[in-house]
Amino acid sequence: MPDPQAIGLAPASVSTGAGAIASGPRKRKHRYSILTRRDKVVLFLMVGIPTALTIIFIWLPTLASILLSFTNYQGIGGITAANIVGLKNYQFLATGYVLFWPAVAHNLMWLLFFVFIASPIGIFFAVLLDREIRGSRFYQNIFYFPVVLSLAVVGFIWELQYAPDGFIDSALGLTSQNNAIDWLGNPSLNIWAVLVAASWRHVGYIMVLYLAGLKSVDPTLREAAAIDGASEFQSFVRVIFPVMAPINIVIVVVTVIESLRAFDLAFIINQGTNGLELLSTLITNNSISEASLIGFGSSIAVVLLVISLVPIVLYLSRVMGSASE
Amino acid sequence: MTATSMAGGSSRRRIRRGRVVLHAFLITMSLIWIFPLAWCFFTAMRPLSDTILHGYFSWPTTLNFQNFIDGWTNANLGYYYLNTLIVAVPAVIITLILASLVAFALTRVRSRINLFLLMMFTAGNLLPPQVIIVPLYHFYLAIPIPKPLSSNGLLYDQYIGIILIHIVFQVGFCIFVLSNYMRTLPKELNEAALVDGASIFRTYRSVILPLCTPALAALGTLEFTFIYNDFFWALLLIKTGSKRPITSALNNLQGQFFTNYNILAAAALMVAIPTIIVYIALQRQFIRGLTLGSTKG
């Protein structure tokens, strides 16, 4: 983790970096003291341009979201002191806005469904396919192919299954006249229907990540466990799973972030309304589509930001910490 | 002797039985997995008149590709594919160039801010896009862009705006992957180039970059499908329907043909085809790209 001083230096970061190279022998010993002035300028530009773009188009809007969340700005004219409303948006979110807690609940359901059902299935497939069995590659391709599809396509493919005269109702013998189940229209059912569709894609993604991790596990570990008389299940739980710790963290982070980012499927099915409210769809529905409640929408964005920081920080501290060595 | 051989035989038999169960399970799961796509294809192959008469859950009387032809011409899909290419090709190329430059500089020069920069880029990539969309939308309406790059003088509703946000969002992931990759290259390469008097840019261009071809190929494949599949940015940052890339255009088609699921199914499949082709043709790159990001090196 960087120390606070390093964070303070952030905006001037690149020049500091180049400066450190310039003052070679006096500061730390530097291997590349032979860099010319021109080289330093080139290095500065190499890092500087992408850094500037990221700051301007990601971190500045993030900061703006935070600041706007304390206003009642509606996008017309400038922001004046009169626009500042303090924590009112958050107060209204928690107590007055009827869609907020359902959206939180849906995001949470999404997360739990991914964590306890979709990701474990992906891991299970990976463990099955990691052994030398005939056709392993073929099975991998089948489970993996939904991952390359756009969520817009995934959404449509599943609409064909869920529609009142689609596959599922027809297979169950239900027709529009005969109490068909409206999988996507029923506000207490549709979130589950969407979660199944989302998992169809998530499982393959997790499977591939986990397979890559399993390939890197020392095969002698498994042999040793087998010699000690461990069953395959025991050897996975006691030996393989623990040594996969770095990948397990990646899986957790990917799963959490995917659940927080969920947007496309809900939007394609009904714009994220009527049982499919998510934090992400509330933001766009309040601030960009019909309404223009920029301040209020920003407060939802800040809630999403704060929750997202948990997996992001976990990821950065674990994965980057070891990657930087 | 007999005891051990018998035990061996029965365990071998048990293993064989285990294999049969395993394959039966995997085949069942594969069928379940492939079914939604197969159903979509089945629907797309049937004329609307057939499904109106007999329902979607019925034995087909005719199967043909007419819906694909109609979908292609009525929905003008060729045009939207072109929109996607206009966005995806420059976005992928510029993302890879910028990311390789940063990764090179960060792995080459040891400095205390390197880790911080790497974190800033990676965190930016992990952030849900919805966190920044509201201010970004207004930035896009406010930042002036000169004429040749933008037909309305803004970033909003322009190819350049959508290319830019893809670059900004994807560059973090690519930097992370490429810097991990470059770290595995021998350090002596840099030093040898420097001793030979090569400038820093030449070292990048003629020594390091060629060695990164496998990683760049993997990332290029992955990024192309990421950007091709994007729905969110195009939906919110492009207003004009005719400028939308193909994936978000599919959403408009749903409004246009909402009574004709058969044509929609054909259109959805056609939208999916390029990514499926990329995956089949460049499978190794694709999976490599995906796993490069999670496992080191």
Interface residues (C-beta under 8 A of the other chain):
Chain A: P2 A6 I7 L9 A10 S13 V14 T16 G17 A18 A20 I21 H30 R31 Y32 I34 L35 T36 R38 D39 V42 L43 M46 V47 I49 P50 T51 L53 T54 I55 F57 I58 W59 L60 P61 T62 A64 S65 L68 G75 F125 L128 L129 I133 R134 G135 F138 Y139 N141 I142 F143 Y144 F145 P146 V148 L149 S150 L151 A152 V153 F156 I157 W158 L160 Q161 A163 D165 G166 F167 S170 A171 T175 W200 Y205 V208 L209 A212 G213 S216 P246 I247 V250 V253 V254 I257 L260 R261 F263 D264 F267 I268 L279 S280 I283 T284 S287 I288 I294 G297 S298 A301 V302 L304 L305 S308 P311 I312 Y315 L316 M320 S322 A323 S324
Chain B: R19 L22 H23 F25 L26 M29 S30 W33 I34 P36 L37 W39 C40 T43 G55 Y56 F57 L98 A99 L101 V102 F104 A105 L106 R108 V109 R110 S111 R112 I113 N114 L115 F116 L117 L118 M119 M120 F121 T122 A123 G124 L126 L127 P128 P129 Q130 V131 I132 I133 V134 P135 L136 Y137 H138 F139 L164 I165 I167 V168 F169 V171 G172 I175 F176 N180 R183 E191 L194 S199 I200 F201 Y204 T225 Y228 N229 D230 F231 F232 L235 L236 T247 S248 L250 N251 Q254 Y261 L264 A265 A268 V271 A272 T275 I276 V278 Y279 Q283 F286 I287 L290 T291 S294 T295 K296
